[in-house]
Amino acid sequence: MNTVRTMNIGYSLNRYYLPYTLISMYSLLTAGKGDRNLRILLSVDKDLSREDLSPLFRMVSAFPGCTLEARWPLSMTARRFTSDETCCLSPDAVQVAYFRLFLPEFFGSEARCLYLDGDLVITRSLADLYDTEMDGMCIAGVTDRLCLEEPHLRHQKDAWGIEPGYYVNAGVILMNLEEMRASGGAAESLELAYTRPFRYLDQDVLNQVYHGKVRLLPKAYNVFPDDRKEDLAFLRRLLPGREDLFPDRALTDPAVIHFIGQKKPWSARGVPYGEYWDDTVQAYEKRFKAQEAE
């Protein structure tokens, strides 16, 4: 008898990101999952109750083979995460940014999970991404925009030993949970986050702890609004032999659009790719708002 496989998905959220995470999750649920089940796990800030999350639970229950769970990380410890003085987030938002570091524990004995930020929209099934062969690597992600800047490249190499182009964005992270636990990286990540300040928070921690254990993903799985063809050309030169990761078509046929930065499609006009977000909002409201009004 064939067993239906499950994709484990993680999100982190606070009250501000609650409505946007709902829309991001809707894009995930409607993008298709092939022959899989979806197990979505929310890491939730202390100011959100189960009742606050009820729209997300109702939405997920409408999709067969999909389940939703919630955890409250701050209820597990009295310790606080730290941040660099140049970090633009508030102290409370800093805590939420680090929640993804709890996923190796929250997913128990599961072999892997895919972490997704709440400010992104998914346009097609992520089953192929989820099935990426890890070859002993701990995490997989898309090269971050910081790798376009020479000062960051030097810092990443000199301070942390990260090879040029291998510093990845933490908004879409495939986690090899088995290897993260076995290597001690899961515990080390949390301890480092508690004791040392970082400008880019969990992203810096993940890249530092797992340097040399990072697999690069194709750009299409994490496209940013300010990405340009010139940027992709630079990355192709930076990573000879990995040119296939950065084709120009990634910008015209993205699988995941990640609205990094201060300008978000729900609060500003003219954000590149904003129509994808708007279309997802409209589709959600058409399907669920009428039910909520009844």
C-alpha positions in Angstrom: 0.0 0.0 0.0 1.4 3.4 -1.0 1.8 6.0 1.8 1.0 9.6 1.0 4.0 11.8 1.6 3.8 15.0 3.6 5.4 18.3 3.0 6.2 20.0 6.3 5.9 23.8 6.1 6.9 26.4 8.7 5.8 30.0 9.1 6.6 32.6 11.9 4.3 35.5 12.7 3.2 38.2 15.0 0.1 40.3 15.1 1.2 42.7 12.4 2.0 39.8 10.0 -1.1 37.8 10.7 -3.2 39.0 7.7 -0.3 38.8 5.3 0.8 35.3 6.5 -2.8 34.3 5.8 -2.5 35.5 2.2 0.9 33.9 1.8 -0.5 30.6 3.1 -3.5 30.8 0.7 -1.1 31.1 -2.2 0.7 28.0 -1.0 -2.5 26.1 -0.6 -3.8 27.0 -4.1 -0.4 26.6 -5.9 -0.8 22.8 -5.9 0.9 20.1 -3.9 0.9 17.2 -6.2 0.2 13.9 -4.5 1.2 15.3 -1.1 -0.3 16.2 2.2 0.6 19.6 3.7 1.5 20.0 7.4 1.8 23.6 8.2 3.3 24.7 11.6 3.0 28.3 12.8 5.5 29.7 15.3 3.5 32.4 16.9 4.2 35.5 19.0 2.9 35.7 22.5 0.3 38.4 21.8 -1.7 36.1 19.5 -4.2 33.6 20.8 -5.6 30.5 19.2 -8.8 32.5 18.6 -6.7 35.2 16.7 -5.5 32.4 14.4 -9.0 31.0 13.7 -9.2 32.5 10.1 -6.0 30.6 9.2 -7.3 27.3 10.7 -10.7 27.7 8.9 -8.9 28.4 5.6 -6.6 25.4 5.9 -9.5 23.1 6.9 -11.1 23.8 3.5 -8.2 22.1 1.7 -8.2 18.3 1.8 -4.9 16.7 3.0 -3.8 19.9 4.7 -3.4 20.5 8.5 -2.4 23.4 10.6 -0.6 23.5 14.0 0.6 26.4 16.2 3.4 26.7 18.7 4.3 29.7 21.0 8.2 29.7 21.3 8.4 32.4 23.9 6.4 30.3 26.3 9.3 27.8 26.3 12.0 30.1 27.6 12.6 33.3 29.6 15.6 34.1 27.4 15.5 36.9 24.9 17.2 37.0 21.5 19.6 39.8 20.7 20.2 42.1 17.7 22.9 44.3 16.3 22.4 48.1 16.9 22.0 48.6 13.2 19.1 46.2 13.0 15.9 48.1 12.0 13.4 45.8 13.8 11.9 46.5 17.2 13.0 44.2 20.1 9.7 42.3 19.9 10.0 41.8 16.2 13.5 40.5 16.6 12.1 37.7 18.8 9.7 36.6 16.0 12.5 36.7 13.4 14.4 34.0 15.3 11.4 31.6 15.7 12.4 29.5 12.6 15.4 28.3 14.6 12.9 26.2 16.7 11.7 24.2 13.8 14.1 21.2 14.3 12.5 20.8 17.7 8.9 21.6 16.7 8.9 19.1 13.9 10.1 16.3 16.2 11.6 13.4 14.3 10.6 14.7 10.8 13.4 14.6 8.3 12.9 17.9 6.6 10.8 21.0 6.4 10.5 24.1 4.3 10.4 27.5 6.1 8.6 30.4 4.3 8.3 34.1 5.3 4.9 35.6 5.5 5.6 38.4 3.0 5.9 36.1 -0.1 3.5 34.7 -2.6 3.8 31.3 -4.3 2.8 30.9 -7.9 3.2 27.1 -8.4 3.8 23.9 -6.5 6.9 23.7 -4.4 7.0 19.9 -4.4 10.1 19.8 -6.6 11.8 22.3 -4.2 10.8 20.2 -1.2 12.4 17.1 -2.9 15.7 18.8 -3.5 18.5 16.3 -2.9 20.5 17.7 0.1 23.6 15.4 -0.2 24.4 15.9 3.5 23.8 19.6 3.4 22.0 21.1 6.4 20.0 24.0 4.6 19.2 25.1 1.1 18.4 28.6 0.0 18.7 31.2 -2.7 21.8 33.5 -2.8 20.9 36.8 -1.0 21.2 40.2 -2.5 24.0 41.0 0.0 26.2 38.9 -2.2 26.0 41.6 -4.9 28.0 43.9 -2.7 31.8 43.6 -2.3 32.0 44.7 1.3 29.5 42.0 2.3 31.3 39.4 0.3 34.6 40.2 2.1 32.9 40.2 5.5 31.1 36.9 4.9 34.4 35.3 3.7 36.8 36.8 6.3 34.5 36.7 9.4 32.5 33.5 8.8 34.3 31.6 6.1 31.4 31.7 3.7 32.4 31.3 0.1 31.3 34.1 -2.3 27.7 33.6 -3.3 26.9 31.0 -0.6 25.2 33.5 1.8 21.5 32.7 1.4 18.3 34.5 2.1 16.4 33.0 5.0 12.9 33.8 3.7 12.8 30.5 1.8 14.9 27.8 3.6 14.7 24.1 3.0 15.9 22.5 6.3 17.5 19.0 6.5 16.2 18.6 10.1 18.0 15.3 10.6 21.4 16.7 9.7 20.8 19.9 11.6 20.1 17.9 14.8 22.9 15.4 14.2 25.5 18.0 13.5 24.6 20.0 16.6 23.7 23.0 14.5 20.1 23.2 15.7 21.3 23.7 19.3 24.2 25.9 18.4 22.0 28.2 16.3 19.7 29.0 19.3 22.6 29.5 21.7 24.3 31.8 19.2 21.1 33.8 18.7 20.7 34.3 22.5 24.2 35.4 23.1 25.5 37.4 20.1 24.0 40.3 18.3 23.5 40.1 14.5 22.3 42.7 12.0 20.5 40.3 9.9 19.3 38.1 12.8 18.4 34.5 12.0 19.7 34.9 8.5 23.2 35.7 9.8 22.9 32.9 12.3 21.9 30.2 9.8 24.6 31.2 7.4 27.3 31.3 10.0 26.4 28.0 11.7 25.9 26.1 8.5 28.6 27.6 6.3 30.0 24.8 4.1 26.7 22.9 4.6 24.5 25.1 2.4 23.0 24.0 -0.9 22.1 26.7 -3.4 18.6 26.8 -4.8 17.5 28.2 -8.2 16.7 31.9 -8.2 13.1 31.3 -9.2 12.4 30.1 -5.7 13.1 33.5 -4.1 12.6 36.4 -6.5 12.9 39.9 -5.0 11.0 43.0 -6.3 14.3 44.9 -7.0 16.0 42.0 -8.8 17.4 42.9 -12.2 18.9 40.9 -15.1 22.2 42.7 -14.4 22.2 41.2 -10.9 21.7 37.7 -12.3 24.5 38.2 -14.7 26.8 39.3 -11.8 25.8 36.1 -9.9 26.6 33.9 -12.9 30.1 35.4 -13.0 30.4 35.1 -9.2 29.5 31.4 -9.3 31.1 29.8 -12.4 29.7 26.4 -13.0 26.4 27.3 -11.3 25.0 29.6 -14.0 22.0 27.4 -14.3 20.7 28.8 -10.9 20.4 32.3 -12.2 18.6 32.3 -15.6 17.0 35.6 -16.8 13.6 33.7 -17.0 13.5 33.4 -13.2 12.4 37.1 -13.2 9.6 36.5 -15.7 8.4 33.1 -14.4 9.0 33.1 -10.6 7.9 30.3 -8.4 8.2 32.4 -5.2 8.0 36.2 -5.0 9.5 37.6 -1.8 8.6 41.2 -0.9 11.7 42.0 1.0 12.5 45.6 2.1 10.3 48.4 3.5 7.9 48.7 0.5 5.2 46.0 0.7 2.4 45.5 -1.9 -0.2 45.9 0.8 1.1 49.4 1.8 2.7 50.9 -1.3 1.8 51.3 -4.9 3.9 50.3 -7.8 5.9 47.6 -6.0 7.3 45.2 -8.7 5.3 41.9 -8.8 2.6 43.6 -6.6 -0.1 42.3 -9.0 0.7 38.8 -7.9 -0.1 39.8 -4.3 -3.2 41.7 -5.3 -4.5 38.8 -7.3 -4.0 36.4 -4.4 -5.9 38.8 -2.0 -8.8 39.0 -4.4 -8.9 35.2 -4.9 -8.9 34.7 -1.1 -11.6 37.2 -0.5 -13.8 35.8 -3.3 -13.6 32.3 -1.7 -13.7 33.1 2.0 -15.1 36.5 2.7 -18.6 35.5 1.7 -18.4 32.5 4.1 -17.2 34.8 6.9 -20.1 37.2 6.4 -22.7 34.4 6.7 
